[in-house]
C-alpha cells in the first residue's frame, strides 16, 4: 500500500509522518524504516525504528531511489513499513516526473506486502492525477 501525506511547506507533514512512524512501531509485526535526507529527525523517532539518512549515499533521482529501496528490502525481508520524508526534495524532481517511480513502487508494495508512506510538498493543484489516488 502507498500513502502520500501532501501539503505546502510548513503544513505539518513531517510531524504527521513521524507520528505515523512511531505508531507503526506499536502495531507492527515487522521492521519499520524511516528515510530522510539528513539526521535532523533521528531523535524524534522511537529507538526501534531503523533510521536511514539517504543523503549519506548520494541518492538522486527516482530510479536511483527505487534501487536504494529495493536494496533495503532485499537485505531485510522483515520490513513491513517504510516512511519517507520530503520525497520530492530527496529525489530532486517535480511531481509530474514521478509516474515511473509510483508504478514501480505500487508493484513492489503488492509483491512484498509493504506499507509505504511518503511526505510530498505540493498541494492538490500541483499534483498529477496518478499521485492523487495515494493521498491520505
C-alpha positions as CSV (number, residue, x, y, z in Angstrom):
1,X,0.0,0.0,0.0
2,X,1.2,3.5,-0.8
3,X,0.1,6.6,1.1
4,X,1.1,10.2,0.5
5,X,0.9,13.0,3.0
6,X,0.8,16.2,1.0
7,X,0.6,19.9,1.5
8,X,2.7,23.1,1.3
9,X,5.9,23.5,3.2
10,X,5.3,24.1,6.9
11,X,1.9,22.4,6.9
12,X,2.8,19.7,9.4
13,X,3.6,16.8,7.0
14,X,6.8,15.7,8.8
15,X,5.2,15.8,12.3
16,X,2.4,13.6,11.0
17,X,4.8,11.3,9.3
18,X,6.9,10.9,12.5
19,X,3.7,10.2,14.5
20,X,2.6,7.6,12.0
21,X,6.1,6.0,12.1
22,X,6.1,5.8,15.9
23,X,2.5,4.4,15.9
24,X,3.6,1.8,13.4
25,X,6.2,0.6,15.9
26,X,3.4,0.0,18.4
27,X,1.3,-2.1,15.9
28,X,3.9,-3.7,13.8
29,X,4.7,-7.3,13.2
30,X,7.9,-6.5,11.3
31,X,10.6,-3.8,10.9
32,X,9.9,-0.1,10.4
33,X,12.2,2.2,8.4
34,X,12.3,6.0,8.2
35,X,14.2,7.5,5.3
36,X,15.3,11.2,5.2
37,X,17.9,13.3,3.5
38,X,19.7,14.2,6.8
39,X,19.7,13.4,10.5
40,X,17.6,16.1,12.0
41,X,14.6,13.9,13.0
42,X,16.6,10.9,14.2
43,X,15.8,11.6,17.9
44,X,12.1,12.2,17.3
45,X,11.6,8.6,16.4
46,X,11.4,5.6,18.7
47,X,14.8,3.9,19.0
48,X,13.5,0.7,17.4
49,X,12.8,2.5,14.1
50,X,15.6,2.0,11.5
51,X,16.6,5.5,10.6
52,X,18.3,5.8,7.1
53,X,20.0,9.1,6.0
54,X,19.8,8.7,2.2
55,X,21.8,11.9,1.9
56,X,24.9,9.9,3.0
57,X,24.5,7.6,0.0
58,X,24.3,10.2,-2.8
59,X,20.8,9.2,-3.8
60,X,19.5,11.4,-6.6
61,X,16.6,10.8,-8.9
62,X,13.6,8.5,-8.7
63,X,15.3,5.5,-10.4
64,X,18.2,5.6,-8.1
65,X,15.9,5.9,-5.1
66,X,13.9,3.0,-6.2
67,X,17.1,0.9,-6.4
68,X,18.0,2.1,-3.0
69,X,14.7,1.0,-1.6
70,X,14.9,-2.4,-3.3
71,X,18.4,-2.9,-1.8
72,X,17.0,-2.3,1.7
73,X,14.2,-4.8,1.1
74,X,16.5,-7.5,-0.3
75,X,18.7,-7.2,2.8
76,X,15.8,-7.3,5.3
77,X,12.7,-9.4,4.4
78,X,11.1,-8.3,7.8
79,X,10.5,-4.7,6.7
80,X,6.8,-4.0,6.8
81,X,6.7,-0.2,6.7
82,X,8.9,2.4,5.0
83,X,8.3,6.1,5.7
84,X,10.0,8.7,3.5
85,X,10.2,12.4,4.5
86,X,10.4,15.1,1.8
87,X,10.3,12.7,-1.1
88,X,10.5,15.3,-3.9
89,X,13.4,17.0,-2.3
90,X,15.2,13.7,-1.8
91,X,14.8,12.7,-5.5
92,X,15.1,16.3,-6.8
93,X,12.3,16.2,-9.3
94,X,8.9,17.8,-9.9
95,X,5.7,15.7,-9.0
96,X,4.9,15.1,-12.7
97,X,8.3,13.4,-13.2
98,X,7.5,10.6,-10.7
99,X,5.0,8.4,-12.6
100,X,7.5,5.7,-13.3
101,X,8.6,5.6,-9.7
102,X,5.0,5.2,-8.4
103,X,4.2,2.5,-10.9
104,X,7.2,0.5,-9.8
105,X,6.6,1.2,-6.1
106,X,3.0,0.1,-6.4
107,X,4.1,-3.3,-7.8
108,X,6.8,-3.6,-5.2
109,X,4.5,-2.9,-2.3
110,X,1.9,-5.5,-3.5
111,X,4.6,-8.2,-4.2
112,X,6.2,-7.8,-0.7
113,X,3.2,-6.7,1.3
114,X,4.7,-3.4,2.3
115,X,3.2,-0.1,3.5
116,X,4.9,2.9,2.1
117,X,4.2,6.4,3.4
118,X,5.8,9.5,1.8
119,X,5.5,13.2,2.5
120,X,5.3,15.3,-0.6
121,X,5.4,19.1,-0.7
122,X,2.7,20.0,-3.1
123,X,-1.0,20.9,-3.0
124,X,-3.8,19.4,-4.9
125,X,-3.5,21.8,-7.8
126,X,0.2,20.9,-8.4
127,X,-0.2,17.1,-8.0
128,X,-0.6,14.9,-11.1
129,X,-3.6,12.6,-11.2
130,X,-1.6,9.4,-10.8
131,X,-0.4,10.7,-7.5
132,X,-3.7,11.8,-6.1
133,X,-5.0,8.3,-5.7
134,X,-2.5,7.8,-2.9
135,X,-3.4,11.0,-0.9
136,X,-4.5,10.5,2.7
